[in-house]
């Protein structure tokens, strides 16, 4: 029986290799995306960003900075100790953390507050002595943070210091990056291209079985001692093998051409690739269960594939998505596969934890596999 399975596997492999269009979609198309987007990105709605405010004790200065940051529509303000907020920053739950020093001021904007600053040595004879150091911690892997959010935070703090003393340059805003290894745009993009390739492989690969059913080949196999399920097994094995080839080719090109720094182990990367391939192969067979012809199956798959490709965040951050689309993004398995691959391949800040990504992908695999088995028709 194993010889029969091996013969089916080799027959499926030879048939797939003969179809040059299949090879293009499974291998050439994602590689083309690497060169296209890599060349672009390796050169130079209502969005909310979580910002932390860290302090040891409350006071007028804390209240004033809190009010200033809270007035920025794009900021969602969180408060806590420095250790707590930095821990959230490293988990990807914060985009900025502003540390407020412990300074006792009687009343913001009053003559007493200025005299208090003079008495503590921050102001000397109406001039700035030693500036008040306010550290702003951020993850430098996010370009939006360094290019947009940091300047906004500086403007807020400038306004606060003017309200305290009527003159600028009392605060010294010190940007403190917390992640040394800066991720480039191509570092962000490469795992997304791999996720897209796995989706294409799983969804469109299932159309071959629809073609075999349409040509009555599956029905003919029912008249032989060979279990028809072995044909499906051979097809799935081919897709998983192709997924591994895709992963190796995409990573090799990313490293050799665009200097992408792969920090994860091959075990974790290929394990994630295997899970992603199984998830979308299962989804592909579930979708084509509703199709009677290859053409209708292609239409069903495209109806599912295109929204996932452009809404799951594999090419750009999901943070720029409008709020009404967030539930759709959250429901897509490609969102979690892209997030998982970014974490294990390049150490990108997570959208979800790795355990959440694995749980969602496994859940999608089980549900679609069960539905595919219940809905599948051999004839």
C-alpha positions as a Markdown table, in Angstrom:
| # | Residue | x | y | z |
|---|---|---|---|---|
| 1 | Unk | 0.0 | 0.0 | 0.0 |
| 2 | Unk | 2.9 | 2.4 | 0.7 |
| 3 | Unk | 4.1 | 1.7 | -2.8 |
| 4 | Unk | 0.7 | 2.8 | -4.1 |
| 5 | Unk | 0.9 | 6.0 | -2.0 |
| 6 | Unk | 4.4 | 6.7 | -3.3 |
| 7 | Unk | 3.2 | 6.3 | -6.9 |
| 8 | Unk | 0.3 | 8.7 | -6.3 |
| 9 | Unk | 2.7 | 11.2 | -4.7 |
| 10 | Unk | 5.1 | 11.1 | -7.7 |
| 11 | Unk | 2.2 | 11.2 | -10.2 |
| 12 | Unk | 0.8 | 14.3 | -8.5 |
| 13 | Unk | 4.3 | 15.9 | -8.3 |
| 14 | Unk | 5.0 | 15.2 | -12.1 |
| 15 | Unk | 1.5 | 16.6 | -13.0 |
| 16 | Unk | 2.1 | 19.7 | -11.0 |
| 17 | Unk | 5.6 | 20.3 | -12.5 |
| 18 | Unk | 4.2 | 19.9 | -16.0 |
| 19 | Unk | 1.8 | 22.9 | -15.3 |
| 20 | Unk | 4.1 | 25.9 | -15.5 |
| 21 | Unk | 1.3 | 28.2 | -14.4 |
| 22 | Unk | 1.1 | 26.2 | -11.2 |
| 23 | Unk | 4.8 | 26.6 | -10.6 |
| 24 | Unk | 4.5 | 30.3 | -11.2 |
| 25 | Unk | 1.7 | 30.8 | -8.6 |
| 26 | Unk | 3.3 | 28.5 | -6.0 |
| 27 | Unk | 6.9 | 29.7 | -6.3 |
| 28 | Unk | 7.4 | 32.4 | -8.9 |
| 29 | Unk | 4.6 | 34.7 | -7.7 |
| 30 | Unk | 5.8 | 35.1 | -4.1 |
| 31 | Unk | 9.4 | 35.5 | -5.3 |
| 32 | Unk | 8.3 | 38.2 | -7.8 |
| 33 | Unk | 6.6 | 40.0 | -4.8 |
| 34 | Unk | 9.9 | 39.8 | -2.9 |
| 35 | Unk | 11.8 | 41.6 | -5.6 |
| 36 | Unk | 9.0 | 44.1 | -6.3 |
| 37 | Unk | 8.3 | 45.1 | -2.7 |
| 38 | Unk | 11.9 | 44.6 | -1.6 |
| 39 | Unk | 13.1 | 47.1 | -4.2 |
| 40 | Unk | 10.5 | 49.6 | -3.1 |
| 41 | Unk | 10.9 | 49.2 | 0.7 |
| 42 | Unk | 14.6 | 48.7 | 1.0 |
| 43 | Unk | 15.2 | 52.2 | -0.3 |
| 44 | Unk | 14.8 | 54.9 | 1.9 |
| 45 | Unk | -8.6 | 56.5 | 9.2 |
| 46 | Unk | -8.7 | 56.9 | 12.8 |
| 47 | Unk | -5.6 | 55.4 | 14.3 |
| 48 | Unk | -5.1 | 54.9 | 18.1 |
| 49 | Unk | -1.8 | 54.5 | 19.7 |
| 50 | Unk | -1.3 | 53.3 | 23.3 |
| 51 | Unk | 0.9 | 55.7 | 25.3 |
| 52 | Unk | 2.1 | 55.0 | 28.8 |
| 53 | Unk | 2.7 | 57.7 | 31.5 |
| 54 | Unk | 5.1 | 56.5 | 34.2 |
| 55 | Unk | 5.5 | 58.2 | 37.6 |
| 56 | Unk | 6.2 | 57.5 | 41.2 |
| 57 | Unk | 3.8 | 60.0 | 42.8 |
| 58 | Unk | 1.0 | 62.2 | 41.6 |
| 59 | Unk | 1.3 | 66.0 | 41.5 |
| 60 | Unk | 0.5 | 69.0 | 39.4 |
| 61 | Unk | 3.2 | 68.2 | 36.9 |
| 62 | Unk | 1.9 | 64.7 | 36.4 |
| 63 | Unk | -1.7 | 66.0 | 36.0 |
| 64 | Unk | -0.6 | 68.6 | 33.5 |
| 65 | Unk | 1.4 | 66.2 | 31.3 |
| 66 | Unk | -1.4 | 63.6 | 31.6 |
| 67 | Unk | -4.0 | 66.2 | 30.4 |
| 68 | Unk | -1.7 | 67.3 | 27.5 |
| 69 | Unk | -1.2 | 63.7 | 26.3 |
| 70 | Unk | -4.8 | 62.8 | 26.8 |
| 71 | Unk | -5.9 | 65.7 | 24.7 |
| 72 | Unk | -4.2 | 64.2 | 21.6 |
| 73 | Unk | -7.0 | 62.3 | 19.8 |
| 74 | Unk | -4.7 | 59.6 | 18.5 |
| 75 | Unk | -3.4 | 58.7 | 22.0 |
| 76 | Unk | -4.9 | 56.2 | 24.4 |
| 77 | Unk | -3.2 | 57.0 | 27.7 |
| 78 | Unk | -2.3 | 54.5 | 30.3 |
| 79 | Unk | -0.6 | 55.2 | 33.7 |
| 80 | Unk | 1.6 | 53.1 | 35.9 |
| 81 | Unk | 5.1 | 52.6 | 37.3 |
| 82 | Unk | 8.1 | 52.8 | 34.9 |
| 83 | Unk | 8.8 | 49.1 | 35.2 |
| 84 | Unk | 5.1 | 48.2 | 34.4 |
| 85 | Unk | 4.9 | 50.5 | 31.4 |
| 86 | Unk | 8.3 | 49.5 | 30.0 |
| 87 | Unk | 7.2 | 45.8 | 30.3 |
| 88 | Unk | 4.1 | 46.7 | 28.3 |
| 89 | Unk | 6.3 | 48.5 | 25.7 |
| 90 | Unk | 8.5 | 45.5 | 25.2 |
| 91 | Unk | 5.4 | 43.3 | 24.7 |
| 92 | Unk | 4.2 | 45.7 | 22.0 |
| 93 | Unk | 1.3 | 47.0 | 24.1 |
| 94 | Unk | 2.6 | 50.6 | 24.2 |
| 95 | Unk | 4.1 | 52.8 | 21.5 |
| 96 | Unk | 5.6 | 55.4 | 23.8 |
| 97 | Unk | 6.3 | 55.6 | 27.5 |
| 98 | Unk | 6.8 | 59.1 | 29.0 |
| 99 | Unk | 8.6 | 59.1 | 32.4 |
| 100 | Unk | 7.7 | 62.0 | 34.6 |
| 101 | Unk | 10.3 | 62.9 | 37.3 |
| 102 | Unk | 9.3 | 63.4 | 40.9 |
| 103 | Unk | 9.2 | 67.2 | 41.3 |
| 104 | Unk | 7.0 | 68.9 | 43.9 |
| 105 | Unk | 5.2 | 72.0 | 42.4 |
| 106 | Unk | 2.5 | 73.9 | 44.4 |
| 107 | Unk | 0.4 | 74.9 | 41.4 |
| 108 | Unk | 1.1 | 74.8 | 37.7 |
| 109 | Unk | 1.3 | 78.3 | 36.1 |
| 110 | Unk | 1.5 | 80.1 | 39.5 |
| 111 | Unk | 4.4 | 82.3 | 40.7 |
| 112 | Unk | 4.9 | 79.7 | 43.5 |
| 113 | Unk | 5.5 | 77.0 | 40.9 |
| 114 | Unk | 8.3 | 79.1 | 39.3 |
| 115 | Unk | 9.8 | 79.8 | 42.7 |
| 116 | Unk | 9.7 | 76.1 | 43.4 |
| 117 | Unk | 11.6 | 75.4 | 40.2 |
| 118 | Unk | 14.1 | 78.0 | 41.2 |
| 119 | Unk | 14.5 | 76.6 | 44.6 |
| 120 | Unk | 15.2 | 73.1 | 43.2 |
| 121 | Unk | 17.9 | 74.4 | 40.9 |
| 122 | Unk | 16.0 | 73.9 | 37.7 |
| 123 | Unk | 15.6 | 77.7 | 37.2 |
| 124 | Unk | 18.2 | 80.2 | 38.3 |
| 125 | Unk | 17.4 | 83.9 | 38.4 |
| 126 | Unk | 14.7 | 83.5 | 35.8 |
| 127 | Unk | 16.9 | 81.5 | 33.5 |
| 128 | Unk | 17.1 | 77.8 | 32.9 |
| 129 | Unk | 19.7 | 76.2 | 35.1 |
| 130 | Unk | 19.6 | 72.4 | 34.8 |
| 131 | Unk | 16.7 | 71.2 | 32.6 |
| 132 | Unk | 14.1 | 68.8 | 33.8 |
| 133 | Unk | 14.8 | 65.5 | 32.1 |
| 134 | Unk | 11.8 | 63.8 | 30.8 |
| 135 | Unk | 12.6 | 60.4 | 29.2 |
| 136 | Unk | 10.4 | 59.2 | 26.3 |
| 137 | Unk | 10.9 | 55.5 | 25.7 |
| 138 | Unk | 9.9 | 54.0 | 22.4 |
| 139 | Unk | 10.5 | 51.0 | 20.1 |
| 140 | Unk | 12.7 | 52.1 | 17.2 |
| 141 | Unk | 11.5 | 49.2 | 15.1 |
| 142 | Unk | 8.3 | 51.3 | 14.5 |
| 143 | Unk | 9.0 | 54.0 | 11.9 |
| 144 | Unk | 5.6 | 55.7 | 12.7 |
| 145 | Unk | 6.7 | 56.1 | 16.3 |
| 146 | Unk | 10.0 | 57.9 | 15.6 |
| 147 | Unk | 8.7 | 59.9 | 12.7 |
| 148 | Unk | 5.3 | 60.9 | 13.9 |
| 149 | Unk | 4.6 | 60.1 | 17.6 |
| 150 | Unk | 7.8 | 61.4 | 19.1 |
| 151 | Unk | 7.4 | 64.9 | 17.5 |
| 152 | Unk | 3.8 | 64.9 | 18.8 |
| 153 | Unk | 5.0 | 64.1 | 22.3 |
| 154 | Unk | 7.6 | 66.8 | 22.2 |
| 155 | Unk | 5.0 | 69.4 | 21.2 |
| 156 | Unk | 2.8 | 68.3 | 24.1 |
| 157 | Unk | 5.7 | 68.7 | 26.6 |
| 158 | Unk | 6.7 | 72.1 | 25.1 |
| 159 | Unk | 3.1 | 73.3 | 25.7 |
| 160 | Unk | 3.2 | 72.0 | 29.3 |
| 161 | Unk | 6.4 | 73.7 | 30.1 |
| 162 | Unk | 5.1 | 77.0 | 28.7 |
| 163 | Unk | 2.1 | 76.7 | 31.0 |
| 164 | Unk | 4.4 | 76.1 | 33.9 |
| 165 | Unk | 6.7 | 79.1 | 33.5 |
| 166 | Unk | 5.7 | 81.1 | 30.5 |
| 167 | Unk | 9.0 | 80.3 | 28.8 |
| 168 | Unk | 10.2 | 77.3 | 26.8 |
| 169 | Unk | 13.1 | 74.9 | 27.3 |
| 170 | Unk | 12.6 | 73.9 | 30.9 |
| 171 | Unk | 12.1 | 70.3 | 29.9 |
| 172 | Unk | 14.8 | 68.3 | 28.2 |
| 173 | Unk | 13.0 | 65.5 | 26.3 |
| 174 | Unk | 15.3 | 62.5 | 25.9 |
| 175 | Unk | 14.3 | 59.8 | 23.4 |
| 176 | Unk | 15.2 | 56.4 | 24.8 |
| 177 | Unk | 15.0 | 53.6 | 22.2 |
| 178 | Unk | 14.4 | 50.2 | 23.9 |
| 179 | Unk | 15.1 | 47.9 | 21.0 |
| 180 | Unk | 18.6 | 48.0 | 19.5 |
| 181 | Unk | 18.0 | 46.0 | 16.4 |
| 182 | Unk | 16.0 | 48.3 | 14.1 |
| 183 | Unk | 13.6 | 46.5 | 11.7 |
| 184 | Unk | 13.5 | 47.8 | 8.2 |
| 185 | Unk | 10.5 | 47.8 | 5.9 |
| 186 | Unk | 11.7 | 44.7 | 4.1 |
| 187 | Unk | 12.2 | 42.9 | 7.5 |
| 188 | Unk | 8.5 | 43.6 | 8.1 |
| 189 | Unk | 7.5 | 42.6 | 4.6 |
| 190 | Unk | 9.3 | 39.3 | 4.1 |
| 191 | Unk | 7.4 | 37.2 | 6.6 |
| 192 | Unk | 4.2 | 38.7 | 5.1 |
| 193 | Unk | 5.1 | 37.5 | 1.6 |
| 194 | Unk | 5.8 | 34.1 | 3.0 |
| 195 | Unk | 2.4 | 34.1 | 4.7 |
| 196 | Unk | 0.8 | 35.1 | 1.4 |
| 197 | Unk | 2.6 | 32.3 | -0.4 |
| 198 | Unk | 1.4 | 29.7 | 2.0 |
| 199 | Unk | -2.2 | 31.0 | 1.7 |
| 200 | Unk | -2.0 | 30.9 | -2.1 |
| 201 | Unk | -0.5 | 27.4 | -2.0 |
| 202 | Unk | -3.2 | 26.0 | 0.3 |
| 203 | Unk | -6.2 | 27.6 | -1.3 |
| 204 | Unk | -5.4 | 27.3 | -5.0 |
| 205 | Unk | -3.8 | 23.9 | -4.6 |
| 206 | Unk | -7.2 | 22.4 | -3.7 |
| 207 | Unk | -8.5 | 23.2 | -7.2 |
| 208 | Unk | -6.6 | 20.3 | -8.6 |
| 209 | Unk | -8.8 | 17.9 | -6.7 |
| 210 | Unk | -11.9 | 19.6 | -8.1 |
| 211 | Unk | -10.5 | 19.1 | -11.6 |
| 212 | Unk | -9.9 | 15.4 | -10.9 |
| 213 | Unk | -13.5 | 15.1 | -9.6 |
| 214 | Unk | -14.8 | 17.0 | -12.6 |
| 215 | Unk | -12.9 | 14.6 | -14.9 |
| 216 | Unk | -14.5 | 11.5 | -13.1 |
| 217 | Unk | -11.0 | 10.4 | -12.0 |
| 218 | Unk | -12.0 | 10.3 | -8.3 |
| 219 | Unk | -15.1 | 8.2 | -9.3 |
| 220 | Unk | -12.9 | 5.8 | -11.2 |
| 221 | Unk | -10.6 | 5.3 | -8.2 |
| 222 | Unk | -13.7 | 4.2 | -6.2 |
| 223 | Unk | -13.7 | 1.1 | -8.4 |
| 224 | Unk | -10.2 | 0.1 | -7.4 |
| 225 | Unk | -8.8 | -1.4 | -4.2 |
| 226 | Unk | -6.8 | 1.8 | -3.6 |
| 227 | Unk | -8.4 | 4.0 | -0.9 |
| 228 | Unk | -9.5 | 7.3 | -2.5 |
| 229 | Unk | -8.3 | 9.1 | 0.7 |
| 230 | Unk | -4.8 | 8.3 | -0.3 |
| 231 | Unk | -5.0 | 10.5 | -3.3 |
| 232 | Unk | -6.0 | 13.4 | -1.0 |
| 233 | Unk | -3.1 | 12.4 | 1.3 |
| 234 | Unk | -0.6 | 12.6 | -1.5 |
| 235 | Unk | -1.9 | 16.0 | -2.6 |
| 236 | Unk | -1.6 | 17.3 | 0.9 |
| 237 | Unk | 1.9 | 15.9 | 1.2 |
| 238 | Unk | 2.9 | 17.7 | -2.1 |
| 239 | Unk | 1.5 | 21.0 | -0.7 |
| 240 | Unk | 3.5 | 20.7 | 2.5 |
| 241 | Unk | 6.7 | 19.9 | 0.6 |
| 242 | Unk | 6.1 | 22.9 | -1.6 |
| 243 | Unk | 5.5 | 25.1 | 1.5 |
| 244 | Unk | 9.0 | 24.1 | 2.8 |
| 245 | Unk | 10.6 | 24.9 | -0.6 |
| 246 | Unk | 8.8 | 28.2 | -0.7 |
| 247 | Unk | 10.0 | 29.1 | 2.8 |
| 248 | Unk | 13.6 | 28.2 | 2.0 |
| 249 | Unk | 13.6 | 30.1 | -1.3 |
| 250 | Unk | 11.9 | 33.3 | 0.2 |
| 251 | Unk | 14.2 | 33.4 | 3.2 |
| 252 | Unk | 17.3 | 32.8 | 1.1 |
| 253 | Unk | 16.5 | 35.6 | -1.3 |
| 254 | Unk | 15.6 | 37.9 | 1.6 |
| 255 | Unk | 19.0 | 37.3 | 3.3 |
| 256 | Unk | 21.1 | 37.3 | 0.2 |
| 257 | Unk | 19.6 | 40.2 | -1.7 |
| 258 | Unk | 18.0 | 42.5 | 1.0 |
| 259 | Unk | 20.1 | 41.6 | 4.1 |
| 260 | Unk | 17.1 | 40.5 | 6.1 |
| 261 | Unk | 18.3 | 39.4 | 9.6 |
| 262 | Unk | 16.6 | 36.1 | 10.4 |
| 263 | Unk | 16.9 | 35.7 | 14.2 |
| 264 | Unk | 14.6 | 32.7 | 14.7 |
| 265 | Unk | 15.7 | 29.0 | 14.6 |
| 266 | Unk | 14.9 | 27.0 | 11.6 |
| 267 | Unk | 12.9 | 24.6 | 13.8 |
| 268 | Unk | 10.5 | 27.3 | 14.9 |
| 269 | Unk | 10.3 | 28.8 | 11.4 |
| 270 | Unk | 9.6 | 25.6 | 9.6 |
| 271 | Unk | 7.2 | 24.6 | 12.3 |
| 272 | Unk | 5.2 | 27.8 | 11.8 |
| 273 | Unk | 5.3 | 27.2 | 8.0 |
| 274 | Unk | 4.0 | 23.7 | 8.5 |
| 275 | Unk | 1.1 | 24.9 | 10.6 |
| 276 | Unk | 0.3 | 27.7 | 8.1 |
| 277 | Unk | 0.4 | 25.3 | 5.2 |
| 278 | Unk | -1.9 | 22.8 | 7.0 |
| 279 | Unk | -4.3 | 25.5 | 8.0 |
| 280 | Unk | -4.8 | 26.9 | 4.4 |
| 281 | Unk | -4.8 | 23.4 | 2.8 |
| 282 | Unk | -7.7 | 22.5 | 5.1 |
| 283 | Unk | -9.4 | 25.8 | 4.4 |
| 284 | Unk | -8.9 | 25.2 | 0.6 |
| 285 | Unk | -10.6 | 21.8 | 0.7 |
| 286 | Unk | -13.4 | 23.2 | 2.8 |
| 287 | Unk | -14.1 | 26.0 | 0.3 |
| 288 | Unk | -14.0 | 23.8 | -2.8 |
| 289 | Unk | -16.5 | 21.4 | -1.2 |
| 290 | Unk | -19.1 | 24.0 | -2.2 |
| 291 | Unk | -17.9 | 24.0 | -5.8 |
| 292 | Unk | -19.2 | 21.7 | -8.6 |
| 293 | Unk | -16.7 | 22.9 | -11.2 |
| 294 | Unk | -13.1 | 24.1 | -11.2 |
| 295 | Unk | -14.3 | 27.6 | -12.4 |
| 296 | Unk | -16.8 | 28.0 | -9.6 |
| 297 | Unk | -14.1 | 26.8 | -7.1 |
| 298 | Unk | -11.7 | 29.4 | -8.4 |
| 299 | Unk | -14.4 | 32.1 | -7.9 |
| 300 | Unk | -15.1 | 31.0 | -4.3 |
| 301 | Unk | -11.4 | 30.9 | -3.4 |
| 302 | Unk | -10.7 | 34.4 | -4.9 |
| 303 | Unk | -13.7 | 35.7 | -2.9 |
| 304 | Unk | -11.9 | 34.6 | 0.2 |
| 305 | Unk | -8.3 | 35.2 | -0.8 |
| 306 | Unk | -8.4 | 38.8 | -1.9 |
| 307 | Unk | -9.8 | 40.3 | 1.3 |
| 308 | Unk | -7.3 | 38.3 | 3.4 |
| 309 | Unk | -4.4 | 39.4 | 1.2 |
| 310 | Unk | -5.1 | 43.1 | 1.7 |
| 311 | Unk | -6.8 | 43.3 | 5.1 |
| 312 | Unk | -4.7 | 40.9 | 7.2 |
| 313 | Unk | -1.7 | 43.3 | 7.7 |
| 314 | Unk | 0.8 | 41.2 | 5.8 |
| 315 | Unk | 1.9 | 44.2 | 3.7 |
| 316 | Unk | 1.3 | 47.0 | 6.2 |
| 317 | Unk | 0.5 | 47.5 | 9.8 |
| 318 | Unk | -3.1 | 46.7 | 10.9 |
| 319 | Unk | -2.9 | 49.9 | 13.0 |
| 320 | Unk | -3.8 | 52.0 | 10.0 |
| 321 | Unk | -7.0 | 50.0 | 9.4 |
| 322 | Unk | -10.3 | 51.8 | 10.1 |
| 323 | Unk | -11.9 | 50.8 | 13.4 |
| 324 | Unk | -14.9 | 49.3 | 11.6 |
| 325 | Unk | -12.6 | 46.8 | 9.8 |
| 326 | Unk | -10.8 | 45.6 | 12.9 |
| 327 | Unk | -13.3 | 42.8 | 13.7 |
| 328 | Unk | -12.8 | 41.5 | 10.1 |
| 329 | Unk | -9.0 | 41.6 | 10.5 |
| 330 | Unk | -9.2 | 39.8 | 13.8 |
| 331 | Unk | -11.2 | 37.0 | 12.3 |
| 332 | Unk | -8.7 | 36.2 | 9.5 |
| 333 | Unk | -6.3 | 33.4 | 9.9 |
| 334 | Unk | -3.8 | 35.1 | 7.7 |
| 335 | Unk | -3.5 | 37.9 | 10.3 |
| 336 | Unk | -2.2 | 35.4 | 12.9 |
| 337 | Unk | 0.1 | 33.6 | 10.5 |
| 338 | Unk | 1.7 | 36.8 | 9.4 |
| 339 | Unk | 2.1 | 37.9 | 13.1 |
| 340 | Unk | 3.5 | 34.5 | 14.0 |
| 341 | Unk | 6.1 | 34.5 | 11.2 |
| 342 | Unk | 7.2 | 38.0 | 11.9 |
| 343 | Unk | 7.9 | 37.1 | 15.6 |
| 344 | Unk | 9.7 | 33.9 | 14.9 |
| 345 | Unk | 11.6 | 35.1 | 11.8 |
| 346 | Unk | 12.7 | 38.7 | 12.6 |
| 347 | Unk | 11.6 | 39.3 | 16.2 |
| 348 | Unk | 9.1 | 41.9 | 15.3 |
| 349 | Unk | 6.9 | 43.4 | 18.0 |
| 350 | Unk | 3.8 | 41.2 | 18.3 |
| 351 | Unk | 0.2 | 42.0 | 17.6 |
| 352 | Unk | -0.8 | 38.9 | 19.5 |
| 353 | Unk | 1.2 | 36.5 | 21.7 |
| 354 | Unk | 2.7 | 33.5 | 20.0 |
| 355 | Unk | 0.4 | 31.2 | 22.0 |
| 356 | Unk | -2.6 | 33.2 | 20.7 |
| 357 | Unk | -1.4 | 32.9 | 17.1 |
| 358 | Unk | -0.9 | 29.1 | 17.5 |
| 359 | Unk | -4.2 | 28.7 | 19.2 |
| 360 | Unk | -6.2 | 30.6 | 16.5 |
| 361 | Unk | -4.4 | 28.8 | 13.6 |
| 362 | Unk | -4.9 | 25.4 | 15.2 |
| 363 | Unk | -8.6 | 26.2 | 15.7 |
| 364 | Unk | -9.0 | 27.3 | 12.1 |
| 365 | Unk | -7.3 | 24.0 | 11.0 |
| 366 | Unk | -9.6 | 21.8 | 13.1 |
| 367 | Unk | -12.8 | 23.6 | 12.2 |
| 368 | Unk | -12.1 | 23.7 | 8.4 |
| 369 | Unk | -10.8 | 20.1 | 8.4 |
| 370 | Unk | -14.0 | 18.8 | 10.1 |
| 371 | Unk | -16.2 | 20.9 | 7.7 |
| 372 | Unk | -14.2 | 19.7 | 4.7 |
| 373 | Unk | -14.7 | 16.0 | 5.8 |
| 374 | Unk | -18.4 | 16.5 | 6.3 |
| 375 | Unk | -19.1 | 18.5 | 3.1 |
| 376 | Unk | -16.7 | 16.7 | 0.7 |
| 377 | Unk | -18.2 | 14.9 | -2.3 |
| 378 | Unk | -16.2 | 12.4 | -4.3 |
| 379 | Unk | -18.5 | 12.7 | -7.3 |
